[in-house]
Amino acid sequence: MNKENVMRIDPDRLLAILHGTICASVRSDAHDLSARQMAILLAITLESGLHTVRGLAAALNISKPAISRSLDRLCELGLAARDPDPRDRRSVLVVPTDVGRDYVTALRDLLQEAARPVPVRRSPRRSQPAAITGMVAA
């Protein structure tokens, strides 16, 4: 993404959006993913191209065994799959499943909801009790 096109958002607002998204996520029936699992799922869903364990490890700057463990869990949950690489039979490609893509879409919806401006609630103006009004007038 071009830096000139990046919207400037207050860091505290970003944290509030993240907080709102995570809270909504844990209240939902969706699987709770670790940050590492989420990073992998987002990478294979949002970033174009073919994804391998080696490539994900390099892109996320974490070890191949850590990627493999997280990927094992994503596969158990039905969010990702390992497919044979037709170009290299020794390698596997990591792909999101339809369920994984749906998970990311639902996450996007939660982010949008958390990013909506919160309406300012103003309490209705209450009339003061007669005793106080009488004291003020005196």
C-alpha positions as CSV (number, residue, x, y, z in Angstrom):
1,M,0.0,0.0,0.0
2,N,1.3,3.4,-0.9
3,K,2.2,5.5,2.2
4,E,0.5,8.6,0.7
5,N,-2.8,6.8,0.6
6,V,-2.7,5.6,4.2
7,M,-5.3,7.2,6.4
8,R,-3.9,8.6,9.6
9,I,-5.8,7.2,12.5
10,D,-5.1,8.1,16.1
11,P,-3.2,5.1,17.8
12,D,-5.7,5.2,20.7
13,R,-8.5,4.9,18.3
14,L,-6.8,1.9,16.6
15,L,-6.4,0.2,20.0
16,A,-10.1,0.9,20.8
17,I,-11.1,-0.7,17.4
18,L,-8.9,-3.7,18.2
19,H,-10.3,-4.0,21.7
20,G,-13.9,-3.8,20.4
21,T,-13.1,-6.4,17.7
22,I,-11.5,-8.9,20.1
23,C,-14.3,-8.5,22.6
24,A,-17.0,-9.1,20.0
25,S,-15.0,-12.1,18.7
26,V,-14.7,-13.8,22.0
27,R,-18.5,-13.2,22.6
28,S,-19.3,-14.9,19.3
29,D,-19.3,-18.6,18.5
30,A,-16.2,-18.3,16.3
31,H,-13.0,-20.1,17.2
32,D,-10.6,-18.3,19.4
33,L,-7.4,-18.0,17.5
34,S,-4.0,-17.1,18.8
35,A,-2.3,-14.0,17.4
36,R,0.1,-16.3,15.4
37,Q,-2.8,-18.4,14.0
38,M,-4.7,-15.2,13.1
39,A,-1.6,-13.8,11.3
40,I,-1.2,-17.0,9.3
41,L,-4.9,-17.1,8.4
42,L,-4.9,-13.5,7.4
43,A,-1.7,-13.9,5.3
44,I,-3.1,-16.9,3.3
45,T,-6.5,-15.2,2.9
46,L,-5.5,-11.6,2.1
47,E,-2.1,-11.8,0.4
48,S,-2.1,-13.0,-3.2
49,G,0.2,-15.7,-4.4
50,L,1.1,-19.2,-3.3
51,H,1.9,-19.8,0.3
52,T,4.3,-22.3,1.7
53,V,5.4,-23.0,5.3
54,R,8.8,-21.7,4.4
55,G,7.4,-18.5,2.8
56,L,5.1,-17.8,5.7
57,A,7.9,-18.3,8.2
58,A,10.0,-15.8,6.3
59,A,7.1,-13.3,5.8
60,L,6.1,-13.4,9.5
61,N,9.6,-13.7,10.8
62,I,8.9,-16.8,12.9
63,S,10.2,-20.3,12.8
64,K,9.0,-23.0,10.4
65,P,8.1,-25.3,13.4
66,A,6.0,-22.5,14.9
67,I,4.2,-22.1,11.5
68,S,3.6,-25.8,11.3
69,R,2.1,-26.1,14.8
70,S,-0.2,-23.1,14.2
71,L,-1.1,-24.5,10.8
72,D,-1.9,-27.9,12.4
73,R,-4.5,-26.2,14.6
74,L,-5.9,-24.1,11.7
75,C,-6.4,-27.3,9.7
76,E,-8.0,-29.1,12.7
77,L,-10.5,-26.2,12.9
78,G,-11.2,-26.4,9.2
79,L,-9.9,-22.9,8.5
80,A,-6.9,-23.8,6.4
81,A,-5.6,-26.8,4.4
82,R,-2.4,-28.1,3.1
83,D,-2.5,-28.9,-0.6
84,P,0.3,-30.6,-2.7
85,D,2.3,-28.2,-4.7
86,P,1.9,-29.4,-8.3
87,R,5.3,-27.7,-9.2
88,D,7.3,-29.4,-6.4
89,R,6.0,-32.6,-4.9
90,R,8.2,-32.2,-1.9
91,S,6.4,-29.0,-0.9
92,V,2.9,-28.2,0.2
93,L,0.8,-25.1,-0.4
94,V,-1.1,-23.5,2.5
95,V,-4.6,-22.4,1.5
96,P,-7.6,-21.0,3.3
97,T,-10.7,-23.1,3.2
98,D,-14.2,-21.7,2.5
99,V,-14.7,-21.8,6.3
100,G,-11.4,-19.8,6.7
101,R,-12.5,-17.2,4.2
102,D,-15.8,-16.9,6.0
103,Y,-14.0,-16.5,9.3
104,V,-12.0,-13.6,7.8
105,T,-15.1,-12.0,6.4
106,A,-16.8,-12.2,9.7
107,L,-13.7,-10.7,11.4
108,R,-13.8,-7.8,8.8
109,D,-17.5,-7.2,9.8
110,L,-16.5,-7.1,13.5
111,L,-13.8,-4.6,12.7
112,Q,-16.2,-2.4,10.8
113,E,-18.7,-2.5,13.6
114,A,-16.0,-1.7,16.2
115,A,-14.8,1.2,14.0
116,R,-18.2,2.9,13.8
117,P,-18.3,6.2,15.7
118,V,-19.9,5.8,19.1
119,P,-22.8,8.2,19.4
120,V,-22.5,10.6,22.3
121,R,-25.3,10.0,24.8
122,R,-26.5,13.1,26.5
123,S,-28.6,12.6,29.5
124,P,-32.0,14.4,29.3
125,R,-32.1,17.6,31.3
126,R,-34.0,17.0,34.4
127,S,-35.9,19.6,36.2
128,Q,-34.6,20.4,39.7
129,P,-36.8,19.5,42.6
130,A,-38.9,22.3,44.0
131,A,-36.9,22.6,47.2
132,I,-33.7,23.3,45.3
133,T,-35.4,25.7,42.9
134,G,-36.8,27.6,45.9
135,M,-33.4,27.8,47.4
136,V,-31.8,29.2,44.3
137,A,-34.5,31.8,43.8
138,A,-34.2,33.0,47.4
